[in-house]
């Protein structure tokens, strides 16, 4: 199993544990590399991102831990940058580019946590057409590299997180497929790896990692590389599901790469 994880949150954003608790858990797992990627500051995100006044402290804390444990594990400080955030990313080792919000009619709407929110947005902005909503989501996803300059493309089809058992839409619908394929083609031009993200499983939202298998196949057939990511929000979910995903990638002939920052 690949003993490294770069999509990891701490109590500086919406994770549960202090960074040093996470480092100690990583050491117990025999990890060789650990990357913190707390949510970067976004004015519209009052609950999940690093507060503006804590940004410098966050980086200083990770740097101090990197020095303290340098003989045992290599630690780097990244950031998960939402598409619409205008906070600078200078000073971080790497950037994960992700979409957690949609900007509609002058407001930012979170699409990450509540099924009710997606249903409300579908009715209010898309006349009840859920594939209008998913098209808007993937249009935003297609812009994530251009806007964030990311080094790793985060949870490509996050909108499926709240669609377990197809409660909202059919991922085999032609319009859904057309939307994600357009986003995929746009992002493939960047040459940046896509993550295989197990966070939805560890937090009980999904039974499968994202992207979905048909999306992985499409991307791999067009030269995409993939990085395993736990999207960990607590120390006990580092490397979550990696053995299973490595085996599945091997069966599918999908290339996994070891992520290295700038």
N, C-alpha and C positions, 0 to 999 in steps of 0.2 A: 504493500500500500504506500502511496506517495505521502510521506510524513511532513507535509507543509500545507499551510492554509493562509490565504491572503484576504478573504472577505470575512472579517471578524469585527464585531462591535463590542464596545465596553460601556461602562456606566457614564462615560463622557457624552454619549448620545443616547440611544435607546436600548443599550445592552444592560444586563443585570449586574455584571461584576467589574470590579476595579481592574485596570490593566495588569497589575502585578498578579492578581489571582488567576487571570487568563494565562499569563506567562508560566506560572507554576503548573497549571494544568497541561500546558503544551509540553513542558519538560517531562512530566509524568507519562505522557504519550510517546516520548522519544522523538518529538518533532525537531527538525533541523532548521526550519525557517518558519517565521510567524509574521504576518503583516496585519496591523490594525488598520481598519478602514471605516472609522466612524463617519456618520452622516455629516457632511460639511454644512456650514451655516447657510440657511435659506430663510429670508424674512417671513415667508408664508408658512413655514414649518415650525410651529411653536412647541411641539412635543418631542420630536424624534432627533432633531439635529443638535450638533454641538452649539451651545449658546455662544454668541459673538464674544462675550467677555471671557470665555474659557478656551478659545482657540489656541492662544499661545501656550497656556498651561498644558493643554492636551499634548501638543507637540513636544514640549519640554519633558513631560512625564514619560512619553514613549522613548525619547532619546536617552533619558536617564536609565531606563530599564534596559535599553540596548547595550549601554555601557556596562551596567551591573552584571548582565548575564552573557556578555560577549564570548566567554570561553565555552559556553554550553549551547547557545542557540543564537541564530542571527535574526534580529528583530528589525522591522522597518515600519515606517509610519506613512500610511496612505490615507486616502479620503474617498468616500463614496459621494460623488457629486451628482445631485439631481439635475435633470435637464435644464430647469429654469433658474437654477441658482446662479447668481452673478458674483459669488464670493471668489476671491482669487485662490488658485491652487498652487501657487509658488510656495516652496518650502516643504512640500510633501514628496515622498519617494515615488508615488504612483497614484493614478486616479482610476477609480471604477466609475464608469458612466452609466447612470440608471434613470429610469422614469418611474416616479411614484405619484405624480400629479398630472392632471390635465388642466390646461388654461383655457377656460371657456367663458365668453362674454365678460371678460375683464376680471375674472376670479380664478383662483387656483383650487382645484378639487382633488382631494386625496382618493386614489383608486386602489389603495393597498390593503385596507382593513375591513371595510363593511360592505357586504352584499347590498344592503339597502341603499348605500350611496351610489353604486353602479346602476341600480334600478331607477333611482331618482334622476340621475344624469341622462339615462336612456330616454325617459319620458320627457324631461324638461328641454333637452337640447336636440334630441334626435327623433322626436315624434314616435317614440316607442320602438324604434328600429335599433336593436342591439348591435347589429353589424355596422351601423353608422358609428356607434361608440367604439367598437373594436378597431375600426378603420382609423378613427382619430387617435386612438392609443398608438397604433403601429406607425402612423405618420410621425408622431412624436419620437418613438423609438428610433426611427430611421435617421433622426437628426442628432442622436446622442453623441456621436463622435465629433461631428462638426461643431457642436456647441461646447462640449466639455474637453475635447482633446484627449479623451481617455486612453488609458493603456490596456484596459480590460473592459469588455462589454458586459454589463451586469444583467442578470435575469431577463433575458430577451422577451419572454412571453409571460411576464409577471401577472398580467390580467387573468391568466388561468388559475391563479392562486385561489380565487374565490369562486371558481367554476367547477369544483369537484362534483362528479356525477352529472356534469353538463346541466347544472341548475340554471344557468343564464343563457348559454349559447352552445351551438354545436361546432367544435373545432374543425370538423370536416366540411363545414359549409363553404361553398366556393368563394363567397365574399370574404370570409375570414382568411382562407388560404391565400387569396390574392393580396390581402392587406399585409400579411406577415412576409410574404415573398418579396413584395416591394421594399419593405424595410430591410430584409436580409440582403438584397442586392445592393442597397445603398451602403450598408455597413461592411459588406465584404470588401468593398473598395479600399477600406481603411487598412486592411491587413492585420487588424488587431484580433486577438483571441476572444472567443466567447466563453463565458463560464457555464459549467454544468452545476447548477445551484441546488443544494439539498435542503435549504432553509425552510421551504414550505412543508417538508416532511417532518423535520425535527420539531416544528412548532404546531403540528397537528392540522395544518390546512389542507395538505395534499397527500396523495399516496405515491406520487412520482416526482422526480426532480424536474426542473425546467432548464432548458427548453424541452418541449415534447419530443418524442423519438422521431417523428416524421420531420420535424424542423431540424433536428440534429443531422439526420441523414441528408437533407437538402443542403445544409451548410457544409457538411463534410465533403459531399460530392463536388463542391465548388471551391475546395481548398481551405476551408476554415480550420483553425486550430481551436482546441478546447482546454480549459483549465478547471480543475475541480475546486469548488467553493462551498463552504458550509453555511455561509451567511450566518455565522454563529452569533447569538445574542446572549449566550451564557457559557461559562467555561466548560460545562459538561457536554457541549455540542460541537467542540472542535473536531474536525475530520469526520463529521457525521455522515454516515452512509458511503464513505469513499470506497471501501472495499467492494461494495455492491456496484457502484458506478464504474469502477475500473474494470470489473469483470464484464459488465454490460457493454462498455466501450470496446473491449477486446472482441466480444462476440459480434459486434456490429462493424468492426474494422474502423472505428472512429479514433482519430489521433488525439491523444492527450499530451499536453506539453507542460513542462515545469515553468511556472511563471517567474520571470526575473524582472525586477523593476528597472528604472532608468539607471 
